Amino acid sequence: MEQAESADSSRALSRRGLLKGAVGGVAAAAAAAATGTGLLASAAKAASGPGTYGYGSWDWERFLVERLTMGYTVAEHLHAKALGYDGYLAHQLHFRRIDDSQLENLLQSEFASLSLSPGQLWQAYAKTGNEAICVEQLRAASVLSAIYSKRQLVERMVDLWMDHFNLDQKKVNIMATTDHREVIRKHALGTFPDLLIASAHSGAMQCYLDNGSNVKAAPNENYARELMELHTMGVRSGYTEADVKEVARCFTGWTYKNGGWWGTFQFNPSDHDYGAKSVLGHPIASGGGQSDGDWVLAKLARKTETSKFVARKLLRHFLSYEPSAGFVDRVAEVYRNQRGDLKSMVYEIFDRQNIAQEGIARVPKIKRPNHFVVSLLRALDVQIGTDSWTANRADWMVLYLYLIGMCPFNHMTPDGFPDSAEVWGNSMLPRWRFACDLLESRIPSTVVDLARLERMVGRFTPYTIADQVDLLLTGGRMTEVDKLELQTFVDGSKRFDERIIRETIALGAQSPSFQLY
C-alpha cells in the first residue's frame, strides 16, 4: 500500500514539477557543502566563480563538461577541475591522445559489421537478406559510443554531423555503415572541406539524394540543391535557381556502384554533361568531367557564406539557439583563416572571454532526446548488458529513442533532426517514462547501481538526497524550485528506502533543470 501511494506521489510530483516550465533560481552550492560528503563540498567550492548564468551557480569546468560532452558526470567534472578549463578543452580537442581502447574492443567484439568494407557488407548482409542486422548494429554501436566513449567531444561532433549530412537508413540501408565510419567519424573533428568532400564521394549520400539518376539527358537537382542549402551556404545566401541547375550539371555522372561493391562511389563518364557551365558567376570550361563537381566542392568550401553557415551551426549546437552576428563572424573568420579547421573553430567558440562577453550561458538549451537519454545514462554510470530478448547491447536504448522521437538514422528528410526548443519542449511524457523505467529496473540488463552512486556522493539520507541528486545529475546547478520538489517528495514519504531513493532520482531526471543544459 505504501509503495502504491509512493508511486502515485511520484507521478503527480513529476508532472507538477515539469509543468512549471521556465528555468529560474540559483542552485544552493553552499547547502551542498553542509552535507558533509567530500564531493558535495568540492562541488560547492568549485561553483564559486565570476557570477551566475540564470539557472545555477557558475562553474567554468562544469559548464565546459556539459557543453562539450554528451552528458555531465561527477567523474568528468572532477577530471576537468584537475586539468583546468583550458587543459580539459585541449584534452578533448587532441582526442587521439585519449585511450578509448575499452570501448573500441567492445564494439569490435560485438558488432562485426562496423569495420567491414562495402563489398564485405554486401556479401555478409545485403546478399543474404540480413540488411536489418547491419543497421541494428550501427544504431546500437552509435548509442554505446555516445555513452561510454572517453572522446566525448568527438561524440558531440558526430551528433552534429549526423544531422548536417543526414541519411535515412530506410533508403541507404547498409551503406549507412560505411558513410558513418568513413565520412562522419573519420572527419568529425578534422576540417570541414575534407568532411564535405568525403560526403560528396559517399555512395550513401549519392543514393540518398538521388544523384545516381542525375544524368545529362535528365538532370536531377536533389543533391545540388541540398549541397548548397543544407551542407554549405545555407538558404537565402546569394545563390539562385540557375546556380542549382548548373551545379546539378556539374555532378552528372556522380553515382555509386550497385552490385558486388554496393555503396562505393563511382563516376560514369557517359552520363556526364561536358558542356560549359557557370556557377555563382564563375565560368567552368567544357570537357571537365568529374573535376566539374570537385571544383564546385572546393569553391563552396571557400565561400564566406559557408564559413558563416558552419560557424552558426557549431555555435547553435554547443552554446545558443541565437548566437550574435559578431560571434558568428569571429568563428567564421577562424574558419577562413584556418581553412575550415574544426578544432580551431571549437577552440574559438569555447574561449572564455567570448562566452562571458556574449552572455551565451545565460540562455540554456533543451536536450534533444538522444542527449537526454545518453546524459542520464552517463550521469548514473549505468551498466548496459546483453539479454535474451534483443540481438545487441543497447537495443533497448534504441527502442526508447524511437519512442521519444529520435531513433538514429531514422530521419527521412535531409535536414536532419531539429535542434529546437519548440520541437522538443512539447514532448516530455516519453522522457518521464524512460526515467521511471530506468530507475525502477524495468529495462532488461540495464543496471543503476545505488552503491556505485553512493561512492560518488556519499550515503543517501533523507536530509541530503536533494543535494546529492543535484550533484549527480547537474553538478550543482539544479534550481531551488526543483530541489524543493525532490525534498518535498522525500519528506512526504512514510519511509526512506531504496525505492524512495530511486524515485527521487527519477524525479530529478524529470525536472526542468535536467531537461536543460
LUMVOPA-630529 format. One record per residue (C-alpha): residue in three letters; residue number from 1; x negated, y negated, z. Coordinates in steps of 0.05 Angstrom, whole numbers. Each point is the difference from the previous one (the first is absolute). Example, Ala and Ser with C-alpha at 12.3 -4.5 7.8 and 13.67 -1.06 7.14 Angstrom:
2
[pt "ALA", 1, [-246, 90, 156]]
[pt "SER", 2, [-27, -69, -13]]
//
This chain:
517
[pt "MET", 1, [0, 0, 0]]
[pt "GLU", 2, [-56, -48, 18]]
[pt "GLN", 3, [-35, 16, -65]]
[pt "ALA", 4, [62, -15, -40]]
[pt "GLU", 5, [9, -66, 36]]
[pt "SER", 6, [-73, -17, -12]]
[pt "ALA", 7, [6, 16, -74]]
[pt "ASP", 8, [62, -43, -6]]
[pt "SER", 9, [-36, -57, 35]]
[pt "SER", 10, [-58, 8, -48]]
[pt "ARG", 11, [43, -5, -61]]
[pt "ALA", 12, [38, -60, 26]]
[pt "LEU", 13, [-62, -36, 23]]
[pt "SER", 14, [-38, 12, -65]]
[pt "ARG", 15, [56, -30, -41]]
[pt "ARG", 16, [8, -60, 47]]
[pt "GLY", 17, [-75, -14, -2]]
[pt "LEU", 18, [-7, 3, -75]]
[pt "LEU", 19, [62, -39, -15]]
[pt "LYS", 20, [-30, -58, 37]]
[pt "GLY", 21, [-40, -11, -63]]
[pt "ALA", 22, [-48, -58, 3]]
[pt "VAL", 23, [-69, 8, 29]]
[pt "GLY", 24, [-17, -47, 56]]
[pt "GLY", 25, [-33, -8, 68]]
[pt "VAL", 26, [-69, 16, 24]]
[pt "ALA", 27, [-25, 69, 23]]
[pt "ALA", 28, [-23, 1, 72]]
[pt "ALA", 29, [-73, 21, -5]]
[pt "ALA", 30, [-11, -24, 71]]
[pt "ALA", 31, [54, 47, 25]]
[pt "ALA", 32, [-36, 57, -35]]
[pt "ALA", 33, [-62, -16, 40]]
[pt "ALA", 34, [39, 9, 65]]
[pt "THR", 35, [16, 73, -16]]
[pt "GLY", 36, [-69, 23, 22]]
[pt "THR", 37, [-18, 43, -60]]
[pt "GLY", 38, [-67, -17, -33]]
[pt "LEU", 39, [26, -4, -71]]
[pt "LEU", 40, [60, -42, 19]]
[pt "ALA", 41, [-45, -49, 37]]
[pt "SER", 42, [-48, 0, -60]]
[pt "ALA", 43, [56, -16, -48]]
[pt "ALA", 44, [24, -56, 44]]
[pt "LYS", 45, [-69, -32, 3]]
[pt "ALA", 46, [-9, 9, -75]]
[pt "ALA", 47, [65, -36, -13]]
[pt "SER", 48, [-27, -66, 24]]
[pt "GLY", 49, [-21, -39, -61]]
[pt "PRO", 50, [11, -63, -40]]
[pt "GLY", 51, [76, -2, 10]]
[pt "THR", 52, [61, 40, -18]]
[pt "TYR", 53, [33, 15, -66]]
[pt "GLY", 54, [72, -1, 20]]
[pt "TYR", 55, [15, 71, 21]]
[pt "GLY", 56, [-58, 22, 43]]
[pt "SER", 57, [-65, -20, 34]]
[pt "TRP", 58, [-56, -12, -49]]
[pt "ASP", 59, [-55, 51, -9]]
[pt "TRP", 60, [-43, -5, -63]]
[pt "GLU", 61, [-20, 73, -1]]
[pt "ARG", 62, [71, 25, 12]]
[pt "PHE", 63, [24, -45, -56]]
[pt "LEU", 64, [-54, 28, -46]]
[pt "VAL", 65, [16, 72, 17]]
[pt "GLU", 66, [75, -10, -12]]
[pt "ARG", 67, [-10, -34, -68]]
[pt "LEU", 68, [-60, 40, -25]]
[pt "THR", 69, [25, 70, 16]]
[pt "MET", 70, [63, 42, -9]]
[pt "GLY", 71, [16, -9, 74]]
[pt "TYR", 72, [-27, -22, 67]]
[pt "THR", 73, [-30, 50, 48]]
[pt "VAL", 74, [-32, -11, 67]]
[pt "ALA", 75, [-63, 35, -23]]
[pt "GLU", 76, [-6, -42, -63]]
[pt "HIS", 77, [11, -64, 41]]
[pt "LEU", 78, [-56, 19, 48]]
[pt "HIS", 79, [-45, 17, -59]]
[pt "ALA", 80, [14, -68, -30]]
[pt "LYS", 81, [-14, -34, 67]]
[pt "ALA", 82, [-67, 36, 5]]
[pt "LEU", 83, [-21, -21, -71]]
[pt "GLY", 84, [31, -69, 4]]
[pt "TYR", 85, [46, -31, -52]]
[pt "ASP", 86, [-52, -10, -54]]
[pt "GLY", 87, [-34, 66, 15]]
[pt "TYR", 88, [64, 40, -5]]
[pt "LEU", 89, [19, -35, -65]]
[pt "ALA", 90, [-68, 17, -30]]
[pt "HIS", 91, [6, 71, 26]]
[pt "GLN", 92, [65, 11, -38]]
[pt "LEU", 93, [-24, -37, -62]]
[pt "HIS", 94, [-61, 45, -5]]
[pt "PHE", 95, [44, 61, 3]]
[pt "ARG", 96, [-49, 49, -32]]
[pt "ARG", 97, [-41, -3, 64]]
[pt "ILE", 98, [59, 26, 40]]
[pt "ASP", 99, [-1, 75, 10]]
[pt "ASP", 100, [69, 25, -22]]
[pt "SER", 101, [-21, 73, -8]]
[pt "GLN", 102, [51, 27, 49]]
[pt "LEU", 103, [58, -25, -42]]
[pt "GLU", 104, [-36, 18, -65]]
[pt "ASN", 105, [-11, 72, 23]]
[pt "LEU", 106, [73, 6, 21]]
[pt "LEU", 107, [25, -25, -68]]
[pt "GLN", 108, [-48, 44, -38]]
[pt "SER", 109, [20, 62, 38]]
[pt "GLU", 110, [75, -10, -3]]
[pt "PHE", 111, [14, -37, -66]]
[pt "ALA", 112, [-34, 36, -57]]
[pt "SER", 113, [31, -44, -54]]
[pt "LEU", 114, [-32, -65, 23]]
[pt "SER", 115, [-69, 12, -31]]
[pt "LEU", 116, [21, 35, -64]]
[pt "SER", 117, [-12, -29, -69]]
[pt "PRO", 118, [60, -15, -45]]
[pt "GLY", 119, [-13, 65, -38]]
[pt "GLN", 120, [-4, 40, 64]]
[pt "LEU", 121, [64, -32, 25]]
[pt "TRP", 122, [34, 19, -65]]
[pt "GLN", 123, [-22, 72, 5]]
[pt "ALA", 124, [15, 8, 74]]
[pt "TYR", 125, [65, -37, 7]]
[pt "ALA", 126, [33, -26, -64]]
[pt "LYS", 127, [-11, 62, -42]]
[pt "THR", 128, [27, 44, 55]]
[pt "GLY", 129, [61, -43, 15]]
[pt "ASN", 130, [-27, -20, 69]]
[pt "GLU", 131, [-6, -75, -11]]
[pt "ALA", 132, [40, -14, 63]]
[pt "ILE", 133, [-54, 33, 43]]
[pt "CYS", 134, [-52, -48, -28]]
[pt "VAL", 135, [44, -61, 13]]
[pt "GLU", 136, [18, 22, 70]]
[pt "GLN", 137, [-74, 9, 17]]
[pt "LEU", 138, [-16, -70, -25]]
[pt "ARG", 139, [55, -31, 43]]
[pt "ALA", 140, [-19, 37, 63]]
[pt "ALA", 141, [-74, -14, -10]]
[pt "SER", 142, [13, -75, -10]]
[pt "VAL", 143, [39, -3, 66]]
[pt "LEU", 144, [-54, 39, 38]]
[pt "SER", 145, [-54, -47, -28]]
[pt "ALA", 146, [38, -61, 23]]
[pt "ILE", 147, [7, 29, 70]]
[pt "TYR", 148, [-68, 31, 13]]
[pt "SER", 149, [-51, -33, -46]]
[pt "LYS", 150, [-54, -40, 36]]
[pt "ARG", 151, [-6, -42, -63]]
[pt "GLN", 152, [63, -38, 17]]
[pt "LEU", 153, [-12, -61, -43]]
[pt "VAL", 154, [-4, 47, -60]]
[pt "GLU", 155, [67, 28, 19]]
[pt "ARG", 156, [30, -69, 4]]
[pt "MET", 157, [-28, -16, -69]]
[pt "VAL", 158, [27, 66, -28]]
[pt "ASP", 159, [68, -18, 28]]
[pt "LEU", 160, [-3, -65, -38]]
[pt "TRP", 161, [-25, 27, -67]]
[pt "MET", 162, [49, 58, 0]]
[pt "ASP", 163, [55, -51, -8]]
[pt "HIS", 164, [-39, -49, -44]]
[pt "PHE", 165, [-14, 56, -50]]
[pt "ASN", 166, [62, 39, 17]]
[pt "LEU", 167, [15, 69, -29]]
[pt "ASP", 168, [63, 42, 7]]
[pt "GLN", 169, [-18, 73, 8]]
[pt "LYS", 170, [66, 21, -31]]
[pt "LYS", 171, [-28, -27, -66]]
[pt "VAL", 172, [-75, 12, 5]]
[pt "ASN", 173, [4, 64, 40]]
[pt "ILE", 174, [-69, 32, 14]]
[pt "MET", 175, [-36, -58, -33]]
[pt "ALA", 176, [13, -40, 63]]
[pt "THR", 177, [-54, 41, 36]]
[pt "THR", 178, [-56, -20, -48]]
[pt "ASP", 179, [23, -72, -2]]
[pt "HIS", 180, [2, -5, 76]]
[pt "ARG", 181, [-70, 29, 6]]
[pt "GLU", 182, [-36, -33, -60]]
[pt "VAL", 183, [36, -67, -2]]
[pt "ILE", 184, [31, -20, 66]]
[pt "ARG", 185, [-47, 31, 51]]
[pt "LYS", 186, [-64, -4, -41]]
[pt "HIS", 187, [8, -75, -12]]
[pt "ALA", 188, [42, -21, 61]]
[pt "LEU", 189, [-55, -44, 28]]
[pt "GLY", 190, [-44, -9, -61]]
[pt "THR", 191, [14, -54, -52]]
[pt "PHE", 192, [68, -17, -29]]
[pt "PRO", 193, [-25, 1, -72]]
[pt "ASP", 194, [-25, 72, 9]]
[pt "LEU", 195, [66, 19, 33]]
[pt "LEU", 196, [39, -31, -57]]
[pt "ILE", 197, [-42, 35, -53]]
[pt "ALA", 198, [6, 67, 35]]
[pt "SER", 199, [76, -8, 4]]
[pt "ALA", 200, [4, -17, -74]]
[pt "HIS", 201, [-40, 62, -17]]
[pt "SER", 202, [43, 44, 45]]
[pt "GLY", 203, [42, 51, -37]]
[pt "ALA", 204, [51, -7, 55]]
[pt "MET", 205, [8, -74, -11]]
[pt "GLN", 206, [4, 8, -75]]
[pt "CYS", 207, [54, 52, 10]]
[pt "TYR", 208, [39, -39, 53]]
[pt "LEU", 209, [4, -64, -40]]
[pt "ASP", 210, [14, 36, -66]]
[pt "ASN", 211, [-63, -21, -36]]
[pt "GLY", 212, [-4, 69, -31]]
[pt "SER", 213, [55, -23, -46]]
[pt "ASN", 214, [-34, -67, -16]]
[pt "VAL", 215, [-20, 9, -72]]
[pt "LYS", 216, [-11, -48, -58]]
[pt "ALA", 217, [65, 20, -35]]
[pt "ALA", 218, [42, -11, 63]]
[pt "PRO", 219, [-35, -39, 55]]
[pt "ASN", 220, [22, 13, 72]]
[pt "GLU", 221, [-9, -62, 44]]
[pt "ASN", 222, [10, 32, 69]]
[pt "TYR", 223, [-73, 6, 20]]
[pt "ALA", 224, [-19, -67, -30]]
[pt "ARG", 225, [56, -35, 38]]
[pt "GLU", 226, [-15, 32, 67]]
[pt "LEU", 227, [-75, -9, -10]]
[pt "MET", 228, [10, -76, -3]]
[pt "GLU", 229, [59, -7, 48]]
[pt "LEU", 230, [-17, 49, 55]]
[pt "HIS", 231, [-73, 19, -7]]
[pt "THR", 232, [-36, -65, -17]]
[pt "MET", 233, [28, -70, -13]]
[pt "GLY", 234, [69, 5, 32]]
[pt "VAL", 235, [67, -29, -24]]
[pt "ARG", 236, [5, -72, -24]]
[pt "SER", 237, [-76, -5, -6]]
[pt "GLY", 238, [-5, -27, -71]]
[pt "TYR", 239, [5, 61, -46]]
[pt "THR", 240, [56, 4, -51]]
[pt "GLU", 241, [42, 54, -32]]
[pt "ALA", 242, [-45, -6, -60]]
[pt "ASP", 243, [-60, 17, 45]]
[pt "VAL", 244, [36, 62, 26]]
[pt "LYS", 245, [12, 23, -72]]
[pt "GLU", 246, [-72, -13, -19]]
[pt "VAL", 247, [-27, 36, 62]]
[pt "ALA", 248, [45, 60, -18]]
[pt "ARG", 249, [-32, 1, -69]]
[pt "CYS", 250, [-69, 0, 33]]
[pt "PHE", 251, [19, 63, 39]]
[pt "THR", 252, [30, 40, -57]]
[pt "GLY", 253, [-32, 69, -1]]
[pt "TRP", 254, [-17, 0, 74]]
[pt "THR", 255, [32, 63, 27]]
[pt "TYR", 256, [-13, 64, 38]]
[pt "LYS", 257, [-13, 72, -19]]
[pt "ASN", 258, [62, 43, 10]]
[pt "GLY", 259, [-26, 71, -1]]
[pt "GLY", 260, [-58, 39, 31]]
[pt "TRP", 261, [-28, -64, 27]]
[pt "TRP", 262, [67, -31, 18]]
[pt "GLY", 263, [-11, -68, 31]]
[pt "THR", 264, [-67, -20, -31]]
[pt "PHE", 265, [-3, -67, -35]]
[pt "GLN", 266, [-5, 2, -75]]
[pt "PHE", 267, [-4, -50, -57]]
[pt "ASN", 268, [33, 20, -66]]
[pt "PRO", 269, [-31, -42, -56]]
[pt "SER", 270, [55, 17, -48]]
[pt "ASP", 271, [53, -33, 45]]
[pt "HIS", 272, [-38, -65, 9]]
[pt "ASP", 273, [18, -66, -32]]
[pt "TYR", 274, [-66, -25, -30]]
[pt "GLY", 275, [26, -67, -22]]
[pt "ALA", 276, [-23, -68, 27]]
[pt "LYS", 277, [32, -22, 65]]
[pt "SER", 278, [4, -60, 46]]
[pt "VAL", 279, [7, 6, 76]]
[pt "LEU", 280, [7, -60, 46]]
[pt "GLY", 281, [-25, -45, -56]]
[pt "HIS", 282, [-62, 42, -14]]
[pt "PRO", 283, [-8, 33, -68]]
[pt "ILE", 284, [-18, 74, -5]]
[pt "ALA", 285, [-31, 21, -66]]
[pt "SER", 286, [28, 57, -40]]
[pt "GLY", 287, [-30, 70, 3]]
[pt "GLY", 288, [-12, 2, 75]]
[pt "GLY", 289, [31, 67, 19]]
[pt "GLN", 290, [-2, 18, 74]]
[pt "SER", 291, [-43, -61, 13]]
[pt "ASP", 292, [61, -44, -10]]
[pt "GLY", 293, [30, 27, 65]]
[pt "ASP", 294, [-67, -3, 36]]
[pt "TRP", 295, [-7, -73, -20]]
[pt "VAL", 296, [70, -16, 27]]
[pt "LEU", 297, [-16, 33, 67]]
[pt "ALA", 298, [-65, -39, 7]]
[pt "LYS", 299, [35, -65, -19]]
[pt "LEU", 300, [58, 10, 48]]
[pt "ALA", 301, [-48, 18, 57]]
[pt "ARG", 302, [-37, -66, -10]]
[pt "LYS", 303, [62, -44, -2]]
[pt "THR", 304, [9, -51, 55]]
[pt "GLU", 305, [73, 21, 4]]
[pt "THR", 306, [-22, 71, 15]]
[pt "SER", 307, [-47, -22, 55]]
[pt "LYS", 308, [57, -38, 33]]
[pt "PHE", 309, [49, 56, -9]]
[pt "VAL", 310, [-46, 51, 32]]
[pt "ALA", 311, [-20, -49, 55]]
[pt "ARG", 312, [73, -13, 17]]
[pt "LYS", 313, [15, 75, 0]]
[pt "LEU", 314, [-56, 14, 48]]
[pt "LEU", 315, [19, -57, 47]]
[pt "ARG", 316, [72, 22, 0]]
[pt "HIS", 317, [-20, 72, 15]]
[pt "PHE", 318, [-46, -16, 58]]
[pt "LEU", 319, [24, -65, 30]]
[pt "SER", 320, [62, -38, -22]]
[pt "TYR", 321, [61, 3, -46]]
[pt "GLU", 322, [-14, -72, -20]]
[pt "PRO", 323, [-74, -17, 0]]
[pt "SER", 324, [-16, -72, -14]]
[pt "ALA", 325, [-22, -21, -69]]
[pt "GLY", 326, [-66, -24, 29]]
[pt "PHE", 327, [-15, 69, 31]]
[pt "VAL", 328, [19, 34, -66]]
[pt "ASP", 329, [-47, -46, -37]]
[pt "ARG", 330, [-58, 14, 47]]
[pt "VAL", 331, [7, 75, -6]]
[pt "ALA", 332, [10, -6, -75]]
[pt "GLU", 333, [-64, -39, -5]]
[pt "VAL", 334, [-37, 57, 34]]
[pt "TYR", 335, [31, 47, -52]]
[pt "ARG", 336, [-28, -43, -57]]
[pt "ASN", 337, [-68, -11, 32]]
[pt "GLN", 338, [-9, 73, 19]]
[pt "ARG", 339, [30, 30, -63]]
[pt "GLY", 340, [60, 28, 35]]
[pt "ASP", 341, [-38, 33, 58]]
[pt "LEU", 342, [54, 22, 48]]
[pt "LYS", 343, [-46, 5, 61]]
[pt "SER", 344, [-18, -73, -8]]
[pt "MET", 345, [73, -20, -6]]
[pt "VAL", 346, [19, 39, 63]]
[pt "TYR", 347, [-58, -32, 37]]
[pt "GLU", 348, [26, -69, -19]]
[pt "ILE", 349, [71, 18, 19]]
[pt "PHE", 350, [-21, 21, 70]]
[pt "ASP", 351, [-47, -59, 12]]
[pt "ARG", 352, [23, -24, 69]]
[pt "GLN", 353, [-4, -73, -20]]
[pt "ASN", 354, [47, 12, -58]]
[pt "ILE", 355, [50, 37, 44]]
[pt "ALA", 356, [-2, -52, 55]]
[pt "GLN", 357, [6, -57, -49]]
[pt "GLU", 358, [59, 30, -37]]
[pt "GLY", 359, [37, 22, 63]]
[pt "ILE", 360, [13, 64, -38]]
[pt "ALA", 361, [5, 44, 62]]
[pt "ARG", 362, [59, -39, 27]]
[pt "VAL", 363, [46, 33, -51]]
[pt "PRO", 364, [4, 75, 10]]
[pt "LYS", 365, [15, 50, -55]]
[pt "ILE", 366, [48, 58, 5]]
[pt "LYS", 367, [-31, 69, -9]]
[pt "ARG", 368, [22, 36, -62]]
[pt "PRO", 369, [27, 71, 13]]
[pt "ASN", 370, [-66, 35, -14]]
[pt "HIS", 371, [-37, -51, 44]]
[pt "PHE", 372, [51, 10, 56]]
[pt "VAL", 373, [-4, 76, -1]]
[pt "VAL", 374, [-76, 3, -6]]
[pt "SER", 375, [-11, -54, 53]]
[pt "LEU", 376, [43, 37, 50]]
[pt "LEU", 377, [-36, 66, -13]]
[pt "ARG", 378, [-67, -35, 7]]
[pt "ALA", 379, [19, -38, 63]]
[pt "LEU", 380, [22, 64, 35]]
[pt "ASP", 381, [-59, 41, -25]]
[pt "VAL", 382, [49, 51, -28]]
[pt "GLN", 383, [-28, 67, -21]]
[pt "ILE", 384, [35, 28, -62]]
[pt "GLY", 385, [-5, 75, -10]]
[pt "THR", 386, [29, 50, -49]]
[pt "ASP", 387, [63, 41, 7]]
[pt "SER", 388, [39, 55, -35]]
[pt "TRP", 389, [54, -47, -28]]
[pt "THR", 390, [-44, -44, -43]]
[pt "ALA", 391, [-56, 13, -50]]
[pt "ASN", 392, [-46, -57, 21]]
[pt "ARG", 393, [-23, -34, 63]]
[pt "ALA", 394, [36, -67, 2]]
[pt "ASP", 395, [59, 22, -43]]
[pt "TRP", 396, [47, -21, 56]]
[pt "MET", 397, [-30, -70, -2]]
[pt "VAL", 398, [12, -3, -75]]
[pt "LEU", 399, [72, 20, 13]]
[pt "TYR", 400, [10, -55, 51]]
[pt "LEU", 401, [-31, -50, -47]]
[pt "TYR", 402, [50, 22, -52]]
[pt "LEU", 403, [57, -10, 49]]
[pt "ILE", 404, [-26, -69, 20]]
[pt "GLY", 405, [-7, -19, -73]]
[pt "MET", 406, [-73, 3, -19]]
[pt "CYS", 407, [-20, 69, -22]]
[pt "PRO", 408, [-70, -4, -32]]
[pt "PHE", 409, [-2, 1, -77]]
[pt "ASN", 410, [76, -5, -2]]
[pt "HIS", 411, [14, -72, -23]]
[pt "MET", 412, [30, 1, -69]]
[pt "THR", 413, [-14, -71, -25]]
[pt "PRO", 414, [-71, -26, -13]]
[pt "ASP", 415, [4, -56, 51]]
[pt "GLY", 416, [-13, 49, 57]]
[pt "PHE", 417, [31, 1, 69]]
[pt "PRO", 418, [14, -72, 22]]
[pt "ASP", 419, [-38, -37, 54]]
[pt "SER", 420, [59, -39, 27]]
[pt "ALA", 421, [32, -14, 67]]
[pt "GLU", 422, [67, -7, -34]]
[pt "VAL", 423, [-4, 70, -30]]
[pt "TRP", 424, [-26, 38, 60]]
[pt "GLY", 425, [29, -41, 57]]
[pt "ASN", 426, [70, 27, -11]]
[pt "SER", 427, [-14, 75, 4]]
[pt "MET", 428, [-17, 14, 73]]
[pt "LEU", 429, [43, 61, 15]]
[pt "PRO", 430, [-46, 51, -35]]
[pt "ARG", 431, [-59, -30, 37]]
[pt "TRP", 432, [35, 9, 67]]
[pt "ARG", 433, [16, 72, -18]]
[pt "PHE", 434, [-73, 15, -18]]
[pt "ALA", 435, [-24, -30, 66]]
[pt "CYS", 436, [50, 40, 40]]
[pt "ASP", 437, [-13, 65, -36]]
[pt "LEU", 438, [-75, -8, 7]]
[pt "LEU", 439, [1, -15, 75]]
[pt "GLU", 440, [53, 53, 14]]
[pt "SER", 441, [-42, 53, -34]]
[pt "ARG", 442, [51, 14, -55]]
[pt "ILE", 443, [-51, 1, -56]]
[pt "PRO", 444, [-34, 68, -6]]
[pt "SER", 445, [-75, 4, 12]]
[pt "THR", 446, [-4, -74, 15]]
[pt "VAL", 447, [-24, -12, 71]]
[pt "VAL", 448, [2, -63, 43]]
[pt "ASP", 449, [-43, 21, 59]]
[pt "LEU", 450, [14, -44, 60]]
[pt "ALA", 451, [-64, 24, 34]]
[pt "ARG", 452, [-40, -28, -59]]
[pt "LEU", 453, [36, -66, 7]]
[pt "GLU", 454, [-12, -4, 74]]
[pt "ARG", 455, [-74, 9, -12]]
[pt "MET", 456, [4, -65, -39]]
[pt "VAL", 457, [43, -42, 47]]
[pt "GLY", 458, [2, 36, 67]]
[pt "ARG", 459, [56, 40, 33]]
[pt "PHE", 460, [69, -24, -19]]
[pt "THR", 461, [39, -28, 59]]
[pt "PRO", 462, [69, -34, 4]]
[pt "TYR", 463, [-36, -65, 17]]
[pt "THR", 464, [-52, -1, -55]]
[pt "ILE", 465, [32, 35, -59]]
[pt "ALA", 466, [24, -62, -36]]
[pt "ASP", 467, [-71, -28, -1]]
[pt "GLN", 468, [-28, 68, -19]]
[pt "VAL", 469, [47, 8, -59]]
[pt "ASP", 470, [-16, -71, -21]]
[pt "LEU", 471, [-74, 17, 0]]
[pt "LEU", 472, [9, 66, -37]]
[pt "LEU", 473, [43, -28, -55]]
[pt "THR", 474, [-22, -73, -9]]
[pt "GLY", 475, [-62, -12, 41]]
[pt "GLY", 476, [35, -48, 47]]
[pt "ARG", 477, [40, -45, -48]]
[pt "MET", 478, [70, 27, 14]]
[pt "THR", 479, [48, -56, 17]]
[pt "GLU", 480, [25, -9, 71]]
[pt "VAL", 481, [71, 12, -24]]
[pt "ASP", 482, [-19, 68, -29]]
[pt "LYS", 483, [-40, 20, 61]]
[pt "LEU", 484, [59, -20, 44]]
[pt "GLU", 485, [44, 47, -40]]
[pt "LEU", 486, [-47, 57, 14]]
[pt "GLN", 487, [-5, -15, 73]]
[pt "THR", 488, [75, -8, 7]]
[pt "PHE", 489, [10, 68, -32]]
[pt "VAL", 490, [-50, 33, 49]]
[pt "ASP", 491, [29, -37, 60]]
[pt "GLY", 492, [70, 25, -19]]
[pt "SER", 493, [-20, 73, -4]]
[pt "LYS", 494, [13, 46, 58]]
[pt "ARG", 495, [-68, 32, -3]]
[pt "PHE", 496, [-68, -10, -33]]
[pt "ASP", 497, [-24, 61, -37]]
[pt "GLU", 498, [-28, 21, -67]]
[pt "ARG", 499, [66, -11, -36]]
[pt "ILE", 500, [6, -71, 25]]
[pt "ILE", 501, [-72, -14, -19]]
[pt "ARG", 502, [12, 26, -71]]
[pt "GLU", 503, [65, -39, -7]]
[pt "THR", 504, [-35, -64, 24]]
[pt "ILE", 505, [-55, 8, -52]]
[pt "ALA", 506, [53, 13, -53]]
[pt "LEU", 507, [36, -65, 20]]
[pt "GLY", 508, [-66, -36, -6]]
[pt "ALA", 509, [-8, 27, -70]]
[pt "GLN", 510, [70, -25, -17]]
[pt "SER", 511, [-13, -70, 27]]
[pt "PRO", 512, [-8, -61, -44]]
[pt "SER", 513, [-71, -7, 25]]
[pt "PHE", 514, [-20, 66, -31]]
[pt "GLN", 515, [38, -10, -65]]
[pt "LEU", 516, [-43, -62, -11]]
[pt "TYR", 517, [-75, -11, -3]]
//
